[in-house]
Amino acid sequence: MPHFGLMDEDALGPVEGPLMRAKLHYRCGKRRLREDKISLGIVTLYDAVIFAMQWYIAVPGHVSSLQVKEGDDMKDDKIVYRVLTGSRVLDGTFDYDAFDKLTEKAVYQDISSFDYTEMLKGVDSVLTQLGVLPFDESELPPEDPKTV
């Protein structure tokens, strides 16, 4: 994964760890798309979205404004997305279910002919609404070219 060797998630903790991972995976996912490694890029961006959502719900002060129902498993990305849209943190225009299905497909088969333009706009929108984007790439550790 793009973050191996670039960060110590345990040392960063439950707030900064997911945020750094989201940023590293976003940067790498976009690079993979540019390199025509479409399936890998999609899977990497999916991880970025999941960890951006986990970061958001881990930030002290955010939880109190979320409409979490009893029994909601906040480790389940689909539930977290539903909670974030229901709480109006996210506007709900991104089709998370379609993104999830696309990612599942990308895991099992090469989808190099997929036009990722709209999907990437959606990912950008979600990460912007969560407050992950924009960020200064110079604050990130340099990429390791050995990460596929």
DRENKE-196597 format. One record per atom (N, C-alpha, C): atom name; x, y, z; residue number from 1. Coordinates in nm, 2 decimals, decimal comma, always signed. Example, Ala and Ser with C-alpha at 12.3 -4.5 7.8 and 13.67 -1.06 7.14 Angstrom:
% residues 2
+-------+--------+--------+--------+-----+
! atome !   east !  north !     up ! num !
+-------+--------+--------+--------+-----+
!     N !  +1,32 !  -0,57 !  +0,78 !   1 !
!    CA !  +1,23 !  -0,45 !  +0,78 !   1 !
!     C !  +1,32 !  -0,33 !  +0,78 !   1 !
!     N !  +1,28 !  -0,22 !  +0,71 !   2 !
!    CA !  +1,37 !  -0,11 !  +0,71 !   2 !
!     C !  +1,29 !  +0,00 !  +0,79 !   2 !
+-------+--------+--------+--------+-----+
This chain:
% residues 148
+-------+--------+--------+--------+-----+
! atome !   east !  north !     up ! num !
+-------+--------+--------+--------+-----+
!     N !  +0,08 !  -0,12 !  +0,00 !   1 !
!    CA !  +0,00 !  +0,00 !  +0,00 !   1 !
!     C !  +0,09 !  +0,13 !  +0,00 !   1 !
!     N !  +0,03 !  +0,23 !  -0,05 !   2 !
!    CA !  +0,11 !  +0,36 !  -0,06 !   2 !
!     C !  +0,17 !  +0,41 !  +0,07 !   2 !
!     N !  +0,12 !  +0,38 !  +0,18 !   3 !
!    CA !  +0,16 !  +0,44 !  +0,30 !   3 !
!     C !  +0,27 !  +0,35 !  +0,37 !   3 !
!     N !  +0,30 !  +0,23 !  +0,33 !   4 !
!    CA !  +0,39 !  +0,14 !  +0,40 !   4 !
!     C !  +0,53 !  +0,21 !  +0,40 !   4 !
!     N !  +0,59 !  +0,22 !  +0,51 !   5 !
!    CA !  +0,72 !  +0,28 !  +0,53 !   5 !
!     C !  +0,72 !  +0,43 !  +0,53 !   5 !
!     N !  +0,61 !  +0,49 !  +0,50 !   6 !
!    CA !  +0,60 !  +0,64 !  +0,49 !   6 !
!     C !  +0,54 !  +0,70 !  +0,62 !   6 !
!     N !  +0,48 !  +0,62 !  +0,70 !   7 !
!    CA !  +0,41 !  +0,67 !  +0,82 !   7 !
!     C !  +0,40 !  +0,56 !  +0,92 !   7 !
!     N !  +0,39 !  +0,60 !  +1,05 !   8 !
!    CA !  +0,36 !  +0,50 !  +1,15 !   8 !
!     C !  +0,22 !  +0,54 !  +1,21 !   8 !
!     N !  +0,12 !  +0,46 !  +1,16 !   9 !
!    CA !  -0,02 !  +0,50 !  +1,20 !   9 !
!     C !  -0,04 !  +0,49 !  +1,35 !   9 !
!     N !  +0,03 !  +0,40 !  +1,42 !  10 !
!    CA !  +0,01 !  +0,39 !  +1,56 !  10 !
!     C !  +0,06 !  +0,52 !  +1,63 !  10 !
!     N !  +0,18 !  +0,56 !  +1,59 !  11 !
!    CA !  +0,24 !  +0,68 !  +1,65 !  11 !
!     C !  +0,16 !  +0,81 !  +1,62 !  11 !
!     N !  +0,10 !  +0,81 !  +1,50 !  12 !
!    CA !  +0,02 !  +0,93 !  +1,47 !  12 !
!     C !  -0,11 !  +0,93 !  +1,54 !  12 !
!     N !  -0,16 !  +0,82 !  +1,58 !  13 !
!    CA !  -0,29 !  +0,81 !  +1,66 !  13 !
!     C !  -0,41 !  +0,80 !  +1,58 !  13 !
!     N !  -0,53 !  +0,79 !  +1,65 !  14 !
!    CA !  -0,66 !  +0,76 !  +1,58 !  14 !
!     C !  -0,71 !  +0,88 !  +1,50 !  14 !
!     N !  -0,66 !  +1,00 !  +1,51 !  15 !
!    CA !  -0,70 !  +1,11 !  +1,43 !  15 !
!     C !  -0,61 !  +1,14 !  +1,32 !  15 !
!     N !  -0,48 !  +1,16 !  +1,35 !  16 !
!    CA !  -0,38 !  +1,20 !  +1,25 !  16 !
!     C !  -0,35 !  +1,08 !  +1,16 !  16 !
!     N !  -0,35 !  +0,96 !  +1,21 !  17 !
!    CA !  -0,32 !  +0,84 !  +1,13 !  17 !
!     C !  -0,41 !  +0,82 !  +1,01 !  17 !
!     N !  -0,54 !  +0,82 !  +1,03 !  18 !
!    CA !  -0,63 !  +0,81 !  +0,92 !  18 !
!     C !  -0,62 !  +0,92 !  +0,82 !  18 !
!     N !  -0,60 !  +1,04 !  +0,87 !  19 !
!    CA !  -0,58 !  +1,16 !  +0,78 !  19 !
!     C !  -0,46 !  +1,15 !  +0,69 !  19 !
!     N !  -0,35 !  +1,11 !  +0,75 !  20 !
!    CA !  -0,23 !  +1,09 !  +0,67 !  20 !
!     C !  -0,24 !  +0,98 !  +0,57 !  20 !
!     N !  -0,31 !  +0,87 !  +0,61 !  21 !
!    CA !  -0,33 !  +0,76 !  +0,52 !  21 !
!     C !  -0,42 !  +0,80 !  +0,40 !  21 !
!     N !  -0,52 !  +0,88 !  +0,43 !  22 !
!    CA !  -0,61 !  +0,93 !  +0,33 !  22 !
!     C !  -0,54 !  +1,01 !  +0,23 !  22 !
!     N !  -0,45 !  +1,10 !  +0,28 !  23 !
!    CA !  -0,38 !  +1,19 !  +0,19 !  23 !
!     C !  -0,28 !  +1,11 !  +0,10 !  23 !
!     N !  -0,21 !  +1,02 !  +0,17 !  24 !
!    CA !  -0,11 !  +0,94 !  +0,09 !  24 !
!     C !  -0,18 !  +0,85 !  -0,02 !  24 !
!     N !  -0,29 !  +0,80 !  +0,02 !  25 !
!    CA !  -0,36 !  +0,71 !  -0,08 !  25 !
!     C !  -0,43 !  +0,79 !  -0,19 !  25 !
!     N !  -0,47 !  +0,91 !  -0,16 !  26 !
!    CA !  -0,53 !  +1,00 !  -0,26 !  26 !
!     C !  -0,42 !  +1,03 !  -0,36 !  26 !
!     N !  -0,31 !  +1,08 !  -0,31 !  27 !
!    CA !  -0,19 !  +1,11 !  -0,40 !  27 !
!     C !  -0,15 !  +0,99 !  -0,49 !  27 !
!     N !  -0,14 !  +0,88 !  -0,42 !  28 !
!    CA !  -0,09 !  +0,76 !  -0,50 !  28 !
!     C !  -0,20 !  +0,71 !  -0,59 !  28 !
!     N !  -0,33 !  +0,72 !  -0,55 !  29 !
!    CA !  -0,44 !  +0,67 !  -0,64 !  29 !
!     C !  -0,44 !  +0,76 !  -0,77 !  29 !
!     N !  -0,43 !  +0,89 !  -0,75 !  30 !
!    CA !  -0,43 !  +0,97 !  -0,87 !  30 !
!     C !  -0,31 !  +0,94 !  -0,96 !  30 !
!     N !  -0,19 !  +0,92 !  -0,90 !  31 !
!    CA !  -0,07 !  +0,88 !  -0,98 !  31 !
!     C !  -0,10 !  +0,75 !  -1,06 !  31 !
!     N !  -0,16 !  +0,65 !  -0,99 !  32 !
!    CA !  -0,18 !  +0,53 !  -1,05 !  32 !
!     C !  -0,28 !  +0,54 !  -1,17 !  32 !
!     N !  -0,38 !  +0,63 !  -1,16 !  33 !
!    CA !  -0,47 !  +0,65 !  -1,27 !  33 !
!     C !  -0,39 !  +0,72 !  -1,38 !  33 !
!     N !  -0,31 !  +0,81 !  -1,36 !  34 !
!    CA !  -0,23 !  +0,88 !  -1,46 !  34 !
!     C !  -0,14 !  +0,78 !  -1,53 !  34 !
!     N !  -0,09 !  +0,68 !  -1,46 !  35 !
!    CA !  -0,01 !  +0,57 !  -1,52 !  35 !
!     C !  -0,08 !  +0,46 !  -1,58 !  35 !
!     N !  -0,21 !  +0,48 !  -1,60 !  36 !
!    CA !  -0,30 !  +0,38 !  -1,66 !  36 !
!     C !  -0,31 !  +0,25 !  -1,58 !  36 !
!     N !  -0,29 !  +0,26 !  -1,45 !  37 !
!    CA !  -0,31 !  +0,15 !  -1,36 !  37 !
!     C !  -0,45 !  +0,17 !  -1,30 !  37 !
!     N !  -0,55 !  +0,16 !  -1,38 !  38 !
!    CA !  -0,68 !  +0,21 !  -1,34 !  38 !
!     C !  -0,74 !  +0,13 !  -1,23 !  38 !
!     N !  -0,73 !  +0,00 !  -1,23 !  39 !
!    CA !  -0,79 !  -0,08 !  -1,12 !  39 !
!     C !  -0,72 !  -0,05 !  -0,99 !  39 !
!     N !  -0,59 !  -0,05 !  -0,99 !  40 !
!    CA !  -0,51 !  -0,01 !  -0,87 !  40 !
!     C !  -0,54 !  +0,13 !  -0,82 !  40 !
!     N !  -0,56 !  +0,22 !  -0,91 !  41 !
!    CA !  -0,59 !  +0,36 !  -0,88 !  41 !
!     C !  -0,73 !  +0,37 !  -0,81 !  41 !
!     N !  -0,83 !  +0,30 !  -0,86 !  42 !
!    CA !  -0,96 !  +0,30 !  -0,80 !  42 !
!     C !  -0,96 !  +0,24 !  -0,66 !  42 !
!     N !  -0,89 !  +0,13 !  -0,65 !  43 !
!    CA !  -0,88 !  +0,06 !  -0,51 !  43 !
!     C !  -0,81 !  +0,15 !  -0,41 !  43 !
!     N !  -0,71 !  +0,22 !  -0,46 !  44 !
!    CA !  -0,63 !  +0,31 !  -0,37 !  44 !
!     C !  -0,72 !  +0,43 !  -0,33 !  44 !
!     N !  -0,79 !  +0,48 !  -0,43 !  45 !
!    CA !  -0,88 !  +0,60 !  -0,39 !  45 !
!     C !  -0,99 !  +0,56 !  -0,30 !  45 !
!     N !  -1,04 !  +0,44 !  -0,32 !  46 !
!    CA !  -1,14 !  +0,38 !  -0,22 !  46 !
!     C !  -1,09 !  +0,39 !  -0,08 !  46 !
!     N !  -0,97 !  +0,34 !  -0,06 !  47 !
!    CA !  -0,91 !  +0,34 !  +0,07 !  47 !
!     C !  -0,89 !  +0,48 !  +0,12 !  47 !
!     N !  -0,86 !  +0,58 !  +0,03 !  48 !
!    CA !  -0,85 !  +0,72 !  +0,07 !  48 !
!     C !  -0,98 !  +0,77 !  +0,12 !  48 !
!     N !  -1,09 !  +0,73 !  +0,06 !  49 !
!    CA !  -1,22 !  +0,78 !  +0,10 !  49 !
!     C !  -1,26 !  +0,72 !  +0,23 !  49 !
!     N !  -1,24 !  +0,59 !  +0,25 !  50 !
!    CA !  -1,27 !  +0,52 !  +0,37 !  50 !
!     C !  -1,19 !  +0,59 !  +0,49 !  50 !
!     N !  -1,06 !  +0,61 !  +0,47 !  51 !
!    CA !  -0,99 !  +0,66 !  +0,58 !  51 !
!     C !  -1,01 !  +0,81 !  +0,60 !  51 !
!     N !  -1,06 !  +0,88 !  +0,50 !  52 !
!    CA !  -1,10 !  +1,02 !  +0,52 !  52 !
!     C !  -1,23 !  +1,03 !  +0,61 !  52 !
!     N !  -1,32 !  +0,93 !  +0,58 !  53 !
!    CA !  -1,44 !  +0,93 !  +0,66 !  53 !
!     C !  -1,41 !  +0,89 !  +0,81 !  53 !
!     N !  -1,31 !  +0,79 !  +0,82 !  54 !
!    CA !  -1,27 !  +0,75 !  +0,96 !  54 !
!     C !  -1,21 !  +0,86 !  +1,03 !  54 !
!     N !  -1,13 !  +0,94 !  +0,96 !  55 !
!    CA !  -1,06 !  +1,06 !  +1,02 !  55 !
!     C !  -1,17 !  +1,15 !  +1,07 !  55 !
!     N !  -1,27 !  +1,18 !  +0,98 !  56 !
!    CA !  -1,37 !  +1,28 !  +1,02 !  56 !
!     C !  -1,44 !  +1,24 !  +1,14 !  56 !
!     N !  -1,48 !  +1,12 !  +1,16 !  57 !
!    CA !  -1,56 !  +1,08 !  +1,27 !  57 !
!     C !  -1,47 !  +1,06 !  +1,40 !  57 !
!     N !  -1,34 !  +1,06 !  +1,38 !  58 !
!    CA !  -1,25 !  +1,05 !  +1,49 !  58 !
!     C !  -1,21 !  +1,18 !  +1,55 !  58 !
!     N !  -1,23 !  +1,29 !  +1,48 !  59 !
!    CA !  -1,20 !  +1,43 !  +1,52 !  59 !
!     C !  -1,29 !  +1,46 !  +1,64 !  59 !
!     N !  -1,23 !  +1,50 !  +1,75 !  60 !
!    CA !  -1,31 !  +1,54 !  +1,87 !  60 !
!     C !  -1,40 !  +1,66 !  +1,83 !  60 !
!     N !  -1,52 !  +1,65 !  +1,87 !  61 !
!    CA !  -1,62 !  +1,76 !  +1,83 !  61 !
!     C !  -1,70 !  +1,72 !  +1,72 !  61 !
!     N !  -1,66 !  +1,64 !  +1,63 !  62 !
!    CA !  -1,74 !  +1,60 !  +1,51 !  62 !
!     C !  -1,85 !  +1,51 !  +1,55 !  62 !
!     N !  -1,82 !  +1,42 !  +1,64 !  63 !
!    CA !  -1,92 !  +1,31 !  +1,67 !  63 !
!     C !  -2,05 !  +1,37 !  +1,73 !  63 !
!     N !  -2,04 !  +1,47 !  +1,81 !  64 !
!    CA !  -2,16 !  +1,53 !  +1,87 !  64 !
!     C !  -2,25 !  +1,59 !  +1,76 !  64 !
!     N !  -2,20 !  +1,62 !  +1,64 !  65 !
!    CA !  -2,29 !  +1,68 !  +1,54 !  65 !
!     C !  -2,34 !  +1,57 !  +1,44 !  65 !
!     N !  -2,30 !  +1,45 !  +1,47 !  66 !
!    CA !  -2,34 !  +1,34 !  +1,38 !  66 !
!     C !  -2,47 !  +1,27 !  +1,42 !  66 !
!     N !  -2,56 !  +1,23 !  +1,33 !  67 !
!    CA !  -2,68 !  +1,17 !  +1,36 !  67 !
!     C !  -2,66 !  +1,02 !  +1,36 !  67 !
!     N !  -2,60 !  +0,96 !  +1,46 !  68 !
!    CA !  -2,57 !  +0,82 !  +1,47 !  68 !
!     C !  -2,68 !  +0,75 !  +1,54 !  68 !
!     N !  -2,73 !  +0,65 !  +1,48 !  69 !
!    CA !  -2,84 !  +0,57 !  +1,55 !  69 !
!     C !  -2,78 !  +0,46 !  +1,63 !  69 !
!     N !  -2,86 !  +0,42 !  +1,73 !  70 !
!    CA !  -2,81 !  +0,31 !  +1,82 !  70 !
!     C !  -2,80 !  +0,19 !  +1,73 !  70 !
!     N !  -2,68 !  +0,12 !  +1,74 !  71 !
!    CA !  -2,66 !  +0,00 !  +1,66 !  71 !
!     C !  -2,58 !  +0,03 !  +1,54 !  71 !
!     N !  -2,56 !  +0,16 !  +1,50 !  72 !
!    CA !  -2,48 !  +0,19 !  +1,38 !  72 !
!     C !  -2,33 !  +0,15 !  +1,41 !  72 !
!     N !  -2,28 !  +0,07 !  +1,32 !  73 !
!    CA !  -2,14 !  +0,02 !  +1,32 !  73 !
!     C !  -2,06 !  +0,12 !  +1,25 !  73 !
!     N !  -1,99 !  +0,21 !  +1,32 !  74 !
!    CA !  -1,91 !  +0,32 !  +1,26 !  74 !
!     C !  -1,78 !  +0,27 !  +1,21 !  74 !
!     N !  -1,76 !  +0,14 !  +1,20 !  75 !
!    CA !  -1,64 !  +0,08 !  +1,13 !  75 !
!     C !  -1,69 !  +0,03 !  +0,99 !  75 !
!     N !  -1,81 !  +0,03 !  +0,96 !  76 !
!    CA !  -1,87 !  -0,01 !  +0,83 !  76 !
!     C !  -1,88 !  +0,12 !  +0,75 !  76 !
!     N !  -1,80 !  +0,12 !  +0,64 !  77 !
!    CA !  -1,79 !  +0,24 !  +0,55 !  77 !
!     C !  -1,93 !  +0,28 !  +0,50 !  77 !
!     N !  -2,01 !  +0,19 !  +0,46 !  78 !
!    CA !  -2,14 !  +0,22 !  +0,41 !  78 !
!     C !  -2,23 !  +0,30 !  +0,51 !  78 !
!     N !  -2,22 !  +0,25 !  +0,63 !  79 !
!    CA !  -2,30 !  +0,31 !  +0,74 !  79 !
!     C !  -2,24 !  +0,45 !  +0,77 !  79 !
!     N !  -2,11 !  +0,46 !  +0,77 !  80 !
!    CA !  -2,04 !  +0,59 !  +0,80 !  80 !
!     C !  -2,08 !  +0,69 !  +0,69 !  80 !
!     N !  -2,08 !  +0,65 !  +0,56 !  81 !
!    CA !  -2,13 !  +0,74 !  +0,46 !  81 !
!     C !  -2,27 !  +0,78 !  +0,48 !  81 !
!     N !  -2,36 !  +0,69 !  +0,51 !  82 !
!    CA !  -2,50 !  +0,72 !  +0,54 !  82 !
!     C !  -2,51 !  +0,82 !  +0,65 !  82 !
!     N !  -2,44 !  +0,80 !  +0,76 !  83 !
!    CA !  -2,44 !  +0,89 !  +0,87 !  83 !
!     C !  -2,39 !  +1,03 !  +0,83 !  83 !
!     N !  -2,28 !  +1,03 !  +0,76 !  84 !
!    CA !  -2,23 !  +1,16 !  +0,71 !  84 !
!     C !  -2,32 !  +1,24 !  +0,62 !  84 !
!     N !  -2,39 !  +1,17 !  +0,53 !  85 !
!    CA !  -2,49 !  +1,23 !  +0,44 !  85 !
!     C !  -2,61 !  +1,27 !  +0,52 !  85 !
!     N !  -2,66 !  +1,19 !  +0,61 !  86 !
!    CA !  -2,77 !  +1,22 !  +0,70 !  86 !
!     C !  -2,75 !  +1,33 !  +0,79 !  86 !
!     N !  -2,62 !  +1,35 !  +0,83 !  87 !
!    CA !  -2,58 !  +1,46 !  +0,92 !  87 !
!     C !  -2,55 !  +1,59 !  +0,84 !  87 !
!     N !  -2,56 !  +1,58 !  +0,71 !  88 !
!    CA !  -2,53 !  +1,69 !  +0,61 !  88 !
!     C !  -2,38 !  +1,74 !  +0,62 !  88 !
!     N !  -2,29 !  +1,65 !  +0,65 !  89 !
!    CA !  -2,15 !  +1,67 !  +0,63 !  89 !
!     C !  -2,12 !  +1,65 !  +0,49 !  89 !
!     N !  -2,18 !  +1,55 !  +0,43 !  90 !
!    CA !  -2,17 !  +1,52 !  +0,28 !  90 !
!     C !  -2,30 !  +1,55 !  +0,22 !  90 !
!     N !  -2,30 !  +1,61 !  +0,10 !  91 !
!    CA !  -2,42 !  +1,64 !  +0,03 !  91 !
!     C !  -2,49 !  +1,53 !  -0,04 !  91 !
!     N !  -2,43 !  +1,41 !  -0,04 !  92 !
!    CA !  -2,50 !  +1,29 !  -0,09 !  92 !
!     C !  -2,50 !  +1,28 !  -0,24 !  92 !
!     N !  -2,44 !  +1,37 !  -0,32 !  93 !
!    CA !  -2,44 !  +1,36 !  -0,46 !  93 !
!     C !  -2,35 !  +1,25 !  -0,52 !  93 !
!     N !  -2,25 !  +1,21 !  -0,44 !  94 !
!    CA !  -2,16 !  +1,10 !  -0,48 !  94 !
!     C !  -2,23 !  +0,97 !  -0,46 !  94 !
!     N !  -2,23 !  +0,89 !  -0,56 !  95 !
!    CA !  -2,30 !  +0,76 !  -0,55 !  95 !
!     C !  -2,20 !  +0,66 !  -0,49 !  95 !
!     N !  -2,21 !  +0,65 !  -0,36 !  96 !
!    CA !  -2,11 !  +0,56 !  -0,29 !  96 !
!     C !  -2,13 !  +0,42 !  -0,32 !  96 !
!     N !  -2,26 !  +0,38 !  -0,34 !  97 !
!    CA !  -2,28 !  +0,24 !  -0,37 !  97 !
!     C !  -2,22 !  +0,20 !  -0,50 !  97 !
!     N !  -2,23 !  +0,29 !  -0,60 !  98 !
!    CA !  -2,17 !  +0,26 !  -0,73 !  98 !
!     C !  -2,02 !  +0,26 !  -0,72 !  98 !
!     N !  -1,96 !  +0,35 !  -0,64 !  99 !
!    CA !  -1,82 !  +0,35 !  -0,62 !  99 !
!     C !  -1,77 !  +0,22 !  -0,55 !  99 !
!     N !  -1,85 !  +0,17 !  -0,46 ! 100 !
!    CA !  -1,82 !  +0,04 !  -0,39 ! 100 !
!     C !  -1,82 !  -0,07 !  -0,49 ! 100 !
!     N !  -1,93 !  -0,08 !  -0,57 ! 101 !
!    CA !  -1,94 !  -0,18 !  -0,67 ! 101 !
!     C !  -1,82 !  -0,17 !  -0,78 ! 101 !
!     N !  -1,79 !  -0,05 !  -0,82 ! 102 !
!    CA !  -1,68 !  -0,03 !  -0,91 ! 102 !
!     C !  -1,55 !  -0,08 !  -0,85 ! 102 !
!     N !  -1,53 !  -0,05 !  -0,72 ! 103 !
!    CA !  -1,41 !  -0,10 !  -0,65 ! 103 !
!     C !  -1,40 !  -0,25 !  -0,64 ! 103 !
!     N !  -1,51 !  -0,31 !  -0,61 ! 104 !
!    CA !  -1,52 !  -0,45 !  -0,60 ! 104 !
!     C !  -1,48 !  -0,51 !  -0,74 ! 104 !
!     N !  -1,53 !  -0,46 !  -0,85 ! 105 !
!    CA !  -1,50 !  -0,50 !  -0,98 ! 105 !
!     C !  -1,35 !  -0,48 !  -1,01 ! 105 !
!     N !  -1,29 !  -0,37 !  -0,96 ! 106 !
!    CA !  -1,15 !  -0,34 !  -0,99 ! 106 !
!     C !  -1,06 !  -0,43 !  -0,91 ! 106 !
!     N !  -1,11 !  -0,49 !  -0,80 ! 107 !
!    CA !  -1,03 !  -0,58 !  -0,72 ! 107 !
!     C !  -1,01 !  -0,71 !  -0,80 ! 107 !
!     N !  -1,11 !  -0,75 !  -0,87 ! 108 !
!    CA !  -1,11 !  -0,89 !  -0,94 ! 108 !
!     C !  -1,08 !  -0,89 !  -1,09 ! 108 !
!     N !  -1,09 !  -0,77 !  -1,15 ! 109 !
!    CA !  -1,06 !  -0,77 !  -1,29 ! 109 !
!     C !  -0,99 !  -0,64 !  -1,34 ! 109 !
!     N !  -0,93 !  -0,65 !  -1,45 ! 110 !
!    CA !  -0,87 !  -0,53 !  -1,50 ! 110 !
!     C !  -0,97 !  -0,45 !  -1,57 ! 110 !
!     N !  -0,99 !  -0,32 !  -1,53 ! 111 !
!    CA !  -1,08 !  -0,23 !  -1,60 ! 111 !
!     C !  -1,01 !  -0,11 !  -1,66 ! 111 !
!     N !  -0,91 !  -0,14 !  -1,73 ! 112 !
!    CA !  -0,82 !  -0,04 !  -1,79 ! 112 !
!     C !  -0,89 !  +0,06 !  -1,89 ! 112 !
!     N !  -1,01 !  +0,01 !  -1,94 ! 113 !
!    CA !  -1,08 !  +0,10 !  -2,03 ! 113 !
!     C !  -1,18 !  +0,19 !  -1,97 ! 113 !
!     N !  -1,19 !  +0,18 !  -1,83 ! 114 !
!    CA !  -1,29 !  +0,26 !  -1,76 ! 114 !
!     C !  -1,25 !  +0,41 !  -1,76 ! 114 !
!     N !  -1,34 !  +0,50 !  -1,80 ! 115 !
!    CA !  -1,32 !  +0,64 !  -1,79 ! 115 !
!     C !  -1,35 !  +0,69 !  -1,65 ! 115 !
!     N !  -1,25 !  +0,72 !  -1,58 ! 116 !
!    CA !  -1,25 !  +0,75 !  -1,44 ! 116 !
!     C !  -1,28 !  +0,90 !  -1,41 ! 116 !
!     N !  -1,30 !  +0,98 !  -1,51 ! 117 !
!    CA !  -1,31 !  +1,12 !  -1,49 ! 117 !
!     C !  -1,42 !  +1,16 !  -1,39 ! 117 !
!     N !  -1,54 !  +1,11 !  -1,40 ! 118 !
!    CA !  -1,65 !  +1,15 !  -1,31 ! 118 !
!     C !  -1,63 !  +1,09 !  -1,17 ! 118 !
!     N !  -1,58 !  +0,96 !  -1,17 ! 119 !
!    CA !  -1,55 !  +0,90 !  -1,04 ! 119 !
!     C !  -1,45 !  +0,99 !  -0,96 ! 119 !
!     N !  -1,35 !  +1,03 !  -1,03 ! 120 !
!    CA !  -1,25 !  +1,11 !  -0,96 ! 120 !
!     C !  -1,31 !  +1,25 !  -0,91 ! 120 !
!     N !  -1,39 !  +1,31 !  -0,99 ! 121 !
!    CA !  -1,46 !  +1,43 !  -0,95 ! 121 !
!     C !  -1,54 !  +1,40 !  -0,82 ! 121 !
!     N !  -1,61 !  +1,29 !  -0,81 ! 122 !
!    CA !  -1,68 !  +1,25 !  -0,70 ! 122 !
!     C !  -1,60 !  +1,23 !  -0,57 ! 122 !
!     N !  -1,49 !  +1,16 !  -0,59 ! 123 !
!    CA !  -1,39 !  +1,14 !  -0,48 ! 123 !
!     C !  -1,34 !  +1,28 !  -0,43 ! 123 !
!     N !  -1,30 !  +1,36 !  -0,53 ! 124 !
!    CA !  -1,25 !  +1,50 !  -0,49 ! 124 !
!     C !  -1,36 !  +1,57 !  -0,41 ! 124 !
!     N !  -1,48 !  +1,56 !  -0,45 ! 125 !
!    CA !  -1,59 !  +1,63 !  -0,38 ! 125 !
!     C !  -1,61 !  +1,58 !  -0,24 ! 125 !
!     N !  -1,61 !  +1,45 !  -0,22 ! 126 !
!    CA !  -1,62 !  +1,39 !  -0,09 ! 126 !
!     C !  -1,50 !  +1,43 !  +0,00 ! 126 !
!     N !  -1,38 !  +1,42 !  -0,05 ! 127 !
!    CA !  -1,26 !  +1,46 !  +0,03 ! 127 !
!     C !  -1,26 !  +1,61 !  +0,06 ! 127 !
!     N !  -1,31 !  +1,69 !  -0,03 ! 128 !
!    CA !  -1,32 !  +1,83 !  +0,00 ! 128 !
!     C !  -1,43 !  +1,86 !  +0,11 ! 128 !
!     N !  -1,54 !  +1,80 !  +0,09 ! 129 !
!    CA !  -1,65 !  +1,82 !  +0,19 ! 129 !
!     C !  -1,60 !  +1,78 !  +0,33 ! 129 !
!     N !  -1,52 !  +1,67 !  +0,34 ! 130 !
!    CA !  -1,47 !  +1,62 !  +0,47 ! 130 !
!     C !  -1,36 !  +1,71 !  +0,52 ! 130 !
!     N !  -1,30 !  +1,79 !  +0,44 ! 131 !
!    CA !  -1,19 !  +1,88 !  +0,49 ! 131 !
!     C !  -1,05 !  +1,82 !  +0,47 ! 131 !
!     N !  -1,04 !  +1,71 !  +0,39 ! 132 !
!    CA !  -0,91 !  +1,65 !  +0,36 ! 132 !
!     C !  -0,84 !  +1,72 !  +0,25 ! 132 !
!     N !  -0,92 !  +1,76 !  +0,15 ! 133 !
!    CA !  -0,87 !  +1,84 !  +0,04 ! 133 !
!     C !  -0,91 !  +1,99 !  +0,06 ! 133 !
!     N !  -0,83 !  +2,08 !  +0,02 ! 134 !
!    CA !  -0,70 !  +2,06 !  -0,04 ! 134 !
!     C !  -0,59 !  +2,04 !  +0,07 ! 134 !
!     N !  -0,48 !  +1,99 !  +0,03 ! 135 !
!    CA !  -0,37 !  +1,98 !  +0,12 ! 135 !
!     C !  -0,24 !  +2,01 !  +0,04 ! 135 !
!     N !  -0,14 !  +2,04 !  +0,12 ! 136 !
!    CA !  -0,01 !  +2,07 !  +0,06 ! 136 !
!     C !  +0,08 !  +1,95 !  +0,05 ! 136 !
!     N !  +0,10 !  +1,90 !  -0,07 ! 137 !
!    CA !  +0,17 !  +1,77 !  -0,09 ! 137 !
!     C !  +0,31 !  +1,78 !  -0,04 ! 137 !
!     N !  +0,37 !  +1,90 !  -0,03 ! 138 !
!    CA !  +0,51 !  +1,91 !  +0,02 ! 138 !
!     C !  +0,51 !  +1,87 !  +0,17 ! 138 !
!     N !  +0,40 !  +1,87 !  +0,24 ! 139 !
!    CA !  +0,39 !  +1,83 !  +0,38 ! 139 !
!     C !  +0,39 !  +1,67 !  +0,39 ! 139 !
!     N !  +0,38 !  +1,60 !  +0,28 ! 140 !
!    CA !  +0,37 !  +1,46 !  +0,29 ! 140 !
!     C !  +0,51 !  +1,40 !  +0,26 ! 140 !
!     N !  +0,54 !  +1,28 !  +0,31 ! 141 !
!    CA !  +0,67 !  +1,22 !  +0,28 ! 141 !
!     C !  +0,67 !  +1,19 !  +0,13 ! 141 !
!     N !  +0,79 !  +1,19 !  +0,07 ! 142 !
!    CA !  +0,80 !  +1,16 !  -0,07 ! 142 !
!     C !  +0,75 !  +1,02 !  -0,10 ! 142 !
!     N !  +0,69 !  +1,01 !  -0,22 ! 143 !
!    CA !  +0,64 !  +0,88 !  -0,27 ! 143 !
!     C !  +0,76 !  +0,78 !  -0,28 ! 143 !
!     N !  +0,72 !  +0,66 !  -0,26 ! 144 !
!    CA !  +0,82 !  +0,55 !  -0,28 ! 144 !
!     C !  +0,78 !  +0,49 !  -0,41 ! 144 !
!     N !  +0,87 !  +0,50 !  -0,51 ! 145 !
!    CA !  +0,84 !  +0,45 !  -0,65 ! 145 !
!     C !  +0,82 !  +0,29 !  -0,65 ! 145 !
!     N !  +0,86 !  +0,22 !  -0,54 ! 146 !
!    CA !  +0,84 !  +0,08 !  -0,54 ! 146 !
!     C !  +0,70 !  +0,04 !  -0,51 ! 146 !
!     N !  +0,61 !  +0,13 !  -0,48 ! 147 !
!    CA !  +0,47 !  +0,10 !  -0,45 ! 147 !
!     C !  +0,39 !  +0,09 !  -0,58 ! 147 !
!     N !  +0,41 !  -0,02 !  -0,65 ! 148 !
!    CA !  +0,34 !  -0,05 !  -0,78 ! 148 !
!     C !  +0,34 !  +0,07 !  -0,87 ! 148 !
+-------+--------+--------+--------+-----+
